[in-house]
Amino acid sequence: MSDEKDIKEAKEARAARREWLKIFSYRWITRNIPFFLFLAGLAVVYIYNGHFAIKTIRSIERTGKEIKELQYEYKTLKSEVMFRSKQSEIAREVDTLGLKELTVPPIVLRDSAYKADSLMKKR
């Protein structure tokens, strides 16, 4: 009796496997080819999106580094210009050319026409 029971269970197990094989039969696979192609397309798009994101992040990082370098260069040049434009530095530089700083205030020259114009504007 146990042999018959074992044989019956074996037949049922084979039948269950055949049911699964029927689900994945050639006909089922051929009917679902468009769906498989759609899934493959989605996988390609997903991979491309990952690569594109990494490329964009690297580009952003590279641009950020360039901006920092340019900011450092700008600050360096600005401090150098500020230092060179100080009165004492300019006087020292032009001293080598034989120019000297004025020690007396400048004299303002006025034309008589300027005096008449200024009087007319006051009225």
ZIMO-V240681 format. One record per residue. N is the residue number from 1. RES is the residue in one letter. PHI is phi as a letter, one per 30 degrees, with the letter a starting at -180 (* if undefined). OMEGA is omega in degrees with one decimal (999 if undefined). BURIAL is # if it has 9 or more other ideal C-beta (glycine too) atoms within 8 Angstrom, else .. Layout:
BEGIN
N;RES;PHI;OMEGA;BURIAL / N;RES;PHI;OMEGA;BURIAL
END
This chain:
BEGIN
1;M;*;179.7;. / 2;S;d;177.0;. / 3;D;d;179.3;. / 4;E;d;179.7;. / 5;K;d;178.1;. / 6;D;d;179.6;. / 7;I;d;180.0;. / 8;K;d;178.7;. / 9;E;d;179.3;. / 10;A;d;178.0;. / 11;K;d;179.1;. / 12;E;d;178.7;. / 13;A;d;176.8;. / 14;R;d;179.4;. / 15;A;d;178.4;. / 16;A;d;177.1;. / 17;R;d;178.6;. / 18;R;d;177.2;. / 19;E;d;178.2;. / 20;W;d;178.1;. / 21;L;d;178.2;. / 22;K;d;179.5;. / 23;I;d;-179.9;. / 24;F;c;-179.0;. / 25;S;d;-179.7;. / 26;Y;e;-178.8;. / 27;R;d;179.7;. / 28;W;d;-179.9;# / 29;I;d;-178.7;# / 30;T;d;178.3;. / 31;R;d;-176.5;. / 32;N;c;178.0;. / 33;I;e;178.5;. / 34;P;e;178.1;. / 35;F;d;177.4;. / 36;F;d;177.2;. / 37;L;d;176.5;. / 38;F;d;178.2;. / 39;L;d;178.0;. / 40;A;d;176.9;. / 41;G;d;177.2;. / 42;L;d;179.0;. / 43;A;d;179.0;. / 44;V;d;178.9;. / 45;V;d;179.2;. / 46;Y;d;179.0;. / 47;I;d;179.0;. / 48;Y;d;-179.8;. / 49;N;d;177.5;. / 50;G;d;179.0;. / 51;H;d;-179.9;. / 52;F;d;178.7;. / 53;A;d;178.7;. / 54;I;d;178.6;. / 55;K;d;179.6;. / 56;T;d;179.0;. / 57;I;d;178.2;. / 58;R;d;178.5;. / 59;S;d;178.7;. / 60;I;d;179.2;. / 61;E;d;179.3;. / 62;R;d;179.1;. / 63;T;d;177.1;. / 64;G;d;178.1;. / 65;K;d;178.7;. / 66;E;d;179.5;. / 67;I;d;179.1;. / 68;K;d;178.6;. / 69;E;d;178.9;. / 70;L;d;177.0;. / 71;Q;d;177.9;. / 72;Y;d;179.4;. / 73;E;d;179.1;. / 74;Y;d;-179.4;. / 75;K;d;178.3;. / 76;T;d;-179.8;. / 77;L;d;179.9;. / 78;K;d;179.5;. / 79;S;d;177.9;. / 80;E;d;177.9;. / 81;V;d;179.0;. / 82;M;d;179.9;. / 83;F;d;-177.9;. / 84;R;d;-178.7;# / 85;S;c;174.6;. / 86;K;d;-176.6;. / 87;Q;e;-178.1;. / 88;S;d;179.8;. / 89;E;d;178.9;# / 90;I;d;179.1;# / 91;A;d;179.4;# / 92;R;d;-179.8;. / 93;E;d;-176.9;# / 94;V;d;176.8;. / 95;D;d;178.1;# / 96;T;d;178.1;. / 97;L;d;179.7;. / 98;G;j;177.7;. / 99;L;d;-180.0;. / 100;K;b;-179.7;. / 101;E;d;179.1;. / 102;L;d;176.9;. / 103;T;c;177.6;. / 104;V;c;179.2;. / 105;P;d;-179.0;. / 106;P;d;178.3;. / 107;I;c;-179.7;. / 108;V;c;177.8;. / 109;L;c;179.7;. / 110;R;b;177.5;. / 111;D;c;179.0;. / 112;S;d;178.1;. / 113;A;d;178.8;. / 114;Y;d;-179.3;. / 115;K;d;178.9;# / 116;A;d;179.1;. / 117;D;d;-178.3;. / 118;S;d;177.2;. / 119;L;d;179.1;. / 120;M;d;-179.6;. / 121;K;d;-178.7;. / 122;K;d;-178.1;. / 123;R;d;999;.
END
